Amino acid sequence: TLESRCHLSWSLSHVADIETIKGNFTSALARYEESLAIVRELASEFGTPASRRDVSVLLGKVADIHEKNGDLDSARAKQEESLAIARELASELGTPASRRDVLVSLERVAGIEKANGDLDFAFRKYEESLAIARELASELGTPESRRDVTFVLHNLAGIEEANGDLDSALARYEESLAIHVRLHAELGLESDSNAVVWGAGLVASLLLKQGDATTASHRLDACAHLVGALEASEDPNHVDSAAAHWEHKAACAHALGRAEQSNAHALRAKMLRNRIAEMTTARDA
């Protein structure tokens, strides 16, 4: 029956999700492909937007596994097919959700091309993704839609930084940081505190590369009031942001000739790195 086939596809995909988390990529790929075969049949039979979106989503998951396995050609083929379906649905439906699917799929295609070393192609896809993200943020104004803008800005800045265009990369990091600062002011979430501290670190790192240690230090000081809560967090990623903050502070102090201050900051960062290692060990035990 239709219901039993839908349930089987969902169950296979769910099992594959778990296998992916465990790192069992061969098993996950087999389950995803089995699930994909079922949703392809359903989409062919019924052709509904929901059934076609299911195909797009499964293609994306198969692409992710291929990418993890280093098979970038297969990953690209599956993700491009997923993107094509997402574009068709967005053209037909025009809903924010369907357009966001295009945004996400574009980012994934770009990520595969970046991993393959084609930074120019990846950059163009990220730019297209950013245009959609900006439109949705303007229309919806939701925290999620505004965070989508920051994610794409980071990806674009990373490519510009790799290409040596530090001024453009800095402008994107600054724009992303400003969005996170506003979100933290509105919502006060620890996740937004983390994004502010991490974003300030990216800005400071680029300023250091440009030789402006004074401004870099000031940018870090502007978010110093958020660092303490991240240091005490039970989330290793948040503690990592706090450690990176002190590493950046140490680098700034060193560049400014303040050796004693630099050593103190470096020691604090090292203590946090040790805490992260302990948290990871406890989690994996």
Protein Blocks (a to p, Z undefined) as FASTA:
>chain_A
ZZlmmmmmmmmmmmmmmmmmnopamlmmmmmmmmmmmmmmmmmmnopaklmmmmmmmmmm
mmmmmmmnopaklmmmmmmmmmmmmmmmmmmnopaklmmmmmmmmmmmmmmmmmnopaml
mmmmmmmmmmmmmmmmmmnopaklmmmmmmmmmmmmmmmmmnopamlmmmmmmmmmmmmm
mmmmmnopaklmmmmmmmmmmmmmmmmmnopaklmmmmmmmmmmmmmmmmmpcbfklmmm
mmmmmmmmmmmmmmnopaklmmmmmmmmmmmmmmmmmmmmmmmZZ
